[in-house]
Amino acid sequence: MVTERRHWFQTAFQIRGSVIPAILGRTAICGGFGVLIAVLFHVQYPVAMPTLASLIPNIVLGLLLVFRTNTAYERFWEGRKCWGTLVNTVRNLARQIWIAIAAATPTDRAEKIAALRMLVAFCVATKLHLRQEPINDELQSLLSPAHYLTLKRMNHPPLEIAFWIGDYLQRRYAQNQLNAYQLSAMHKLLDTMVDMLGGCERILKTPMPIAYAIHLKQLLLLYCLSLPFQVVESMGWWTGPVVALISFTLFGIEEIGIEIENPFGHDPNDLPLDTICATMLRNIDDLITLTPDSQQFWEESVRDEG
């Protein structure tokens, strides 16, 4: 926000991240049609029809566009809240696992580190699942070779990783490294992670009704193509640029709604899922470098017993 305020003009004329490339073609068509109408009017052809101004009331088209954009932004914001909750839940579960579960042997410590990395793997697998992309090398560094090969055969990789995390917690409980209250609290956090996955899937698999999208595009096209007939008498040779400018505004608003409707892709305006997953991995790596006091006490007790 601060950067946007400091570089206002740079942001205003920025192409990357804008909808200009997507709407440039249809804007040029409408502007060119306006130029054609202006030429016909100039050669005394009767094309001026101000009565078309009432064909599609401006307020109706405006309300439809506002509804379209607001609905798309609600989906974008709900997706951001789901990922924000997922990040916080992963951090809380990782912290509890690292502190509450004592590692008596190097094997226990390795398994605990693997469980923490599986939390990040769950987020990465969720990202790939929402983007409908196959399992890739990004997950290979977070899982054991056996788990990675198993995951490549699964239809729903995030749920399989959630199962492995839950199984790890149950094994720690069976070995008396967790009590019932700790196990219940950790499973509740794991349930929240799966709930956030379901929330993102709900956004992904509930697109805007096609009938609404078709009707809005039809109204936009009718409005922009009827506009030259309405303004040519007063605008003359300026009809083309004016129609192009108005078309640019209307098509841009609609395109923004289309772009943010699915916030999980690779578009510049989608959620930065790659950055979010990388941040979580750094958080987990930082956590692994810490040694809780409970672990030190456990190691000292083991040495004394030896």
Residue, then its C-alpha position, 0 to 999 in steps of 0.5 A: m500500500v505504501t509503495e502504491r501511494r509513493h508511485w501513483f503514476q507508475t502504478a496507474f500506467q503499469i501493464r503487468g497485473s492489469v486487465i489491459p492485455a485481456i480487454l484490448g481486443r474487444t475494446a479496439i473492436c468497439g472503438g473501430f465500430g465507433v469510427l465506422i459509424a462516425v464515417l457513415f454519419h460524416v457521409q450523411y448516412p442516417v445512423a444517429m439514433p439517440t432513442l437507443a439510449s434507453l435500450i439498456p439503462n445505465i443503472v441496470l448495467g452498473l448494478l450487474l457489474v457491481f454485483r459481478t465484481n463484489t461476488a468475485y471479490e468475496r470469493f477472493w477474500e474467502g480464499r485468502k481467509c482460508w489460507g490465512t487460517l491454514v498458515n496459523t493452524v500449521r504454525n500452531l500444530a508445528r509448535q505443539i508437536w515440536i514442544a510436546i513430543a519428546a525425542a528420546t532417540p535420533t530416530d524419534r527426532a528424525e520422525k518429528i522433523a518429518a512430521l513437521r515437513m509434512l505440514v508444509a507438504f500438506c499446504v504445497a499439496t493443497k496448492l497443487h490440488l487447487r491448481q489441478e496440477p500433478i505432484n512435482d519436485e516441490l513435494q519430493s524434498l518435503l517427504s520420504p521417497a516412499h511417501y512421495l511415490t505413494l502420493k503420486r498414485m493418490n487422487h487426493p494428495p492433501l487428504e493422504i498427507a493429513f492421514w499420515i500426520g494423524d497417524y504419526l500423532q496416534r503412534r506418539y500417543a500409543q508410545n505415551q509421548l502424548n496424553a489424551y488432551q494433547l492428542s485431542a488438541m492436535h487432532k482439532l488443529l489437523d481438522t481445521m487444516v482439512d476444513m480450510l482445504g474444503g473451504c478452498e475446494r468450495i470456492l474452486k468448484t462453485p463457479m459463477p452460474i454460466a447463465y449470469a455470465i452469458h447474460l452480462k456479456q451479452l448486455l455489455l456487447l449490446y451496450c457498447l455496440s449501440l453506444p456509437f449510434q447514441v453519441v455520433e451526432s454530438m461527438g462526430w469524429w470523437t465517437g470512436p475514441v469515446v466509445a473505446l474509452i467507455s468500452f475499456t471501462l466496462f470491459g475492465i470491470e467485468e474482466i477484474g471479476i473474472e480474474i479474481e473469481n478463482p484466486f488460486g491460479h498463477d495470474p498476477n492478481d491471484l493469491p501468492l500461494d507459492t510465497i505463502c508455502a515458501t514462508m511456511l517452510r522457512n518458519i518450520d526450518d527456523l522452528i527445527t533449529l530451536t531446542p525446547d526446555s522439555q527436550q533438554f530435560w528429557e535428554e538429561s533424564v535419559r542420560d541419568e538413567g543410562 
